[in-house]
Amino acid sequence: MRYRTIGSDPKTRREVSVLSLGAMLFGTVTDEETSFAILDRFVEAGGTFIDTSDNYAFWINGTQGGESEALLGRWRRSRGIGDEIVIATKLGARPLAPGTGYIDNPEGLSAKAIRAAAEGSRERLGVSKLDLLYAHIEDPNVPLQETVEGFAELVAEGTVGLLGASNHWTWRLERARSLAAAAGLPGYEVLQYQHSYLRRRADLPGQLSPDGDQGVTGGDLLSYLRAEPSLTLVAYTPLLKGSYVREDKPLDPAFDHAGTPTRLTALHSVAQETGATVNQVVLSWLIDADVPSIPLVGCSSLSQLNENLEALDLELTPEQREKLDTAH
């Protein structure tokens, strides 16, 4: 396993594995026995970075979520897991009532909501401190200053370590970080966005905005990350839900543009050269890209996890990287 430091403050920064395990469907679609086996194998391989959210997976059974965090709590207690494993969770998108969702009825990012949600996550996970806490989605109804101060209060109290944001427009990230810096408060240091080798169209409306999908890595966010190398990008859905390799999982229409076939050709060419799978090439490319990221992989079986772990042994040559990078 390889590792990377996230965060800049010596008091809160952590060393984590360069591959993160997503627990979104653990405790719902993926049963407890299988979930525990995947978690055990990840830790056995040196994995130390696990991702969840307070709303996972509300859409499966019409709940408010929390099943994933609760399962991780049971796993931690049964295995005697301490702070050697970094568990990241998210808040802001948990439905306020069963049968609703984050589009019509989210908990939001008010100071009151942040505190209540963080307390609920700590209880379900069975921890006294959340290692990394993300603002899951934007809350345009709450002043950014209140959100920034709400998160900072928890850091000051010692119940939260690092702060992060997911699915925010880049300008709102920068504004929130600027507000925090001006006030001498901790700001977002880890950014979780949908990022993969194939590029999505940027002209399609998103679920939460007619201007596009805030959760997709675009040129503005990549440019921001180049200018702020202390920030960490965590790439969710890096393998596009199996669409790179499974015929029964067609690519999302957002990838239907002229650049996709060219990049797929390059990807398959490099996979053939290396003898690795397409998924492994994607993960290797992400980890050591010029704007590096930590791929967040969701696995429903040990075989899927093992394939992903083997990507850590794949070292692409400069020529192979150039072939991938220059395909348009």
N, C-alpha and C positions, 0 to 999 in steps of 0.2 A: 504494500500500500504506500501511496505517496500522500504528503500532507501539505497544507497551506495555512497561513495565518490569516484569520479574519478579524477585523477591528484594528485600531491603532493605539488605543489607550492600554498601557500595561495592566491596568486594573481589570479590564473587561475583555481584552482580546483573547482569542482562543485558537489553538491549532486544531484543524479538522482535516479529515480525509478529503482528497480531491474528487471523490465520488460521494454523493449524498443519496440516502435511501428515502424515498417517499412512502409515507404510511397512510396515504389518503383513504384507501379502501380496506385497510386492516380493521377487522372487527365488524365489517358489513359484507361486502362482496367476497373478500378473502377471509376465511374462517380463522379462528384463534390458533388452532394447531399449525396451520400453514404459515400464518403471520409470525408466530413465535419461531418457527424453523427458519424463515427467511431472515428475521432479525438476528438470530443466533449465528447464522452463517456469515452475515455481513460483519458482525463484530469479530468473529473468528478470523476473517480475512483482513482485519485491521481497520474496518470502517468505524468512524466515530461521529458521523454527522447524519442525523435523522430529522426528517421534516414532517410536520403535521399542521393542523389548524383547528381552531375551536368549532368550525362549522363542518368538518369532515365526518361522515358524508351524509348531510341532511337530506339530499335528494334521493337517496336509495330507499329509505323507509318513511319519508315524510316527517322526519324529526327536525330538531334544531341542530343536529350534529353533536359532536363530542365523543362519538364511538371510537374514533381513532386515538384520541388522547387517552381515553379510558383504557383501551387495550394496551397502549404503551406503558401506562401506569402499572397495569397488572404484570406486564413483562418485566419491567424494572424491578418490581418487588420480588418476583419469583426468581430472578437471576442475580439479585444483589447488585444491580447496576447503580453506580454513583455518578459523580460529576465527570468521570472520564469519557462519557458519551455526551455529546452536545445535541440536545433536542431543541429544534427551532419550531416555534408555533406562530400562528397568525391570529389577528382579531380584526373586527370591523365588518365582517361579511356574514356573521352568524344571524340567521333569521330570528326575529323577536318572538315568533310563534310558530308552532308546528304547521306544516302545510303552506308556509310562505317561503320566500327566498331572499337572496341578497339584492335582487333588483327592486323588489317592491317593499321589502320590510327589513332592512339590515340594521344591526345594532349600532353601526356608525362609529365615529371617532371622537366623540365628546370626551372630556376628561372623566366624566362619570362612567361612560360606557367602557373606556379603556381600563379603568380600575376594576370594574366589576368583571369584565371579560378575563383580565389577567388573573384575578383571584380564582375564577372558575377553571382556567387552564392549569394553574398550579395544583389545585385540588385533584383534578382528574389525572394529571401526570404524576402526582405524588411527590412534588418537588417544592422546596422552599424558595427557589430562584429559577426564573426562566432564563436559559442561556442566551437565547436570541428571540426577540419578539418583533414581528412584522406588523405594519399597518397593511392589511390584506388588500383593500380597495380604497379608492378615494372617498372622502365624504365632503362634497361641496357645500353642505349645509352647516358645517362647523368651521369657524375661523381656524386657519392653520396654526396661529399662535396658541390657541387652546389645545390643539392636538399635540403640538411640540411640547408644551409645558406638561401635558398629561402624561406623556411617555417619560419625560425627564424626571418627574416626581417619583416614578417607580424605580428608575435607575438610582436616584439619590437614596431611596429607602433600602436599596440592596435586594429588591425582589425581582429585578430584571438586569441582565448584563448588557448585551449588545442590542442595538435597535436596527430595524430594517424596514424596507417598504417594498410592496409588490403592486403591480398594476396601477401605477401612477404616471401621468404625463411627466416628461422630464422637467418641464418648467416648474411644476409643482414640487418635484423632488428638490430642485435647486432652491426654490423659495423657502421650503421648510428647513433645509439645511442652513440657509443663510440666516433665517430667524433664530435657529438654535445657536449658531456661531456668534451672532451679535449679542445674545443673552448669556453666553458662556455655558450653554447647555449641551448635553450630548445630542447628536443628530443621527440620521440614518447612515449606516455604514455598509449594510449588505442589501443588495437589490435583487429581488427575485422576479424574473421575467421569462416569458416563453421565448426560447432561443434554440435554434438548431442550424444545421448546415443549409437546408433549403430556406429560401426567403419568402415570406408572405407578402401578398399585395398590401399596400398601405392605403389604398383608396376605398376600402370597404368600411361601412359603419360597424361599430362594436356593439356589444350588449348594453354598455353603459354610456356610450357617447356616439352621436352621429358623425363625429369627426374621425372616428377610427377606434382601434382596439388599444387601450392604454397598456395592456399587458404584453404587447409584442415588442421585442427588441427591434428598434429602427435605427436609422442613421444618427438621429439626434442623441439617443441614449448611448450608442457606441462611441460617438464623439465625446460625450460627457465622461465616459469611463476612461478614455484615452487621456483626458485632461486631469482626471482625478484617480491616479493609479492606486491610491489607498483604499478605494472602494472595491467591493467584491461583487461580481455578478454570479448569481445562482440561476442556472438555466433549467426551467421546468419544461416538461414534455419534450425533451431533447430528441426522442426517437419517434415523435409524432404518432404516439399511440399504436405503434406497430406498422405504420403505413409505409415505411421504407422497405419492408420485407414481406408483408402479408398481402396477398391478393384480395382477401376478404375485408381488408381495411384500406379502402381507397383514400388517396390524399384529399384533404379538405379543399373545397373549391378556392380557398384563398391562395393556394399554390398553383392555380391554373393560369400561368403566364409563360411568356417565351423563355424566361431564364431557367425554369425548372428542368426541362429535358437536358439542357447543357450541363447543369450541375449534377444531375443524376448519372449522366454518362461518365463524368469525371469521378464521381463517387464509386461507381461500379468498377471502373478501371483501376483505381487505387486498391480497392478490396481484392481484386484479382491478383494484382502485383504482390500484395502482402500476404495473401492467403487467409486474411481475417474476414470476418463477416462485415456487411455493410454497417450494421449497428455499431460494431466496434470501431470502425473507421470514423464514424460520426462522433463518438465519445472521445476518441483520441484527438480528433481535430479540435473539439471544443476546449478540452483541458489545456492544450498548449497553443491555442490560437494567439494572434497578436493582441487581441483583447481576450485574455483567458477567462474561462468560466468554470464553475463547479457544476457538472451535470447532476440533475436531480432525477433519479430513475425510479419509476414505479414498477414493482415486480409482483407477479401473482404466483410465481413458482421458483423453486431453487434453480432450475435450469436457466431461466431468464436471468436471475441474479448472477449465476456463475459466468454466463456469457458476457455480461456487463463488466464483471470484475476482471476478466481476461483482457479487456480493452486497456487496462492499466499497463500491460506488458507490451503494448503495441507502440512502437516509436516510428512515426512517419519521417521519411527523409525530407530534406529541404525541397527536393524536386517534386515529391508527392504533395507536399503542402502548397507549393506554387501551382501545381496543376489544379488542386481544389480551390485555392484562393482566386485564381484568375478565370475560372469558369463562370460565364455570365449568360 
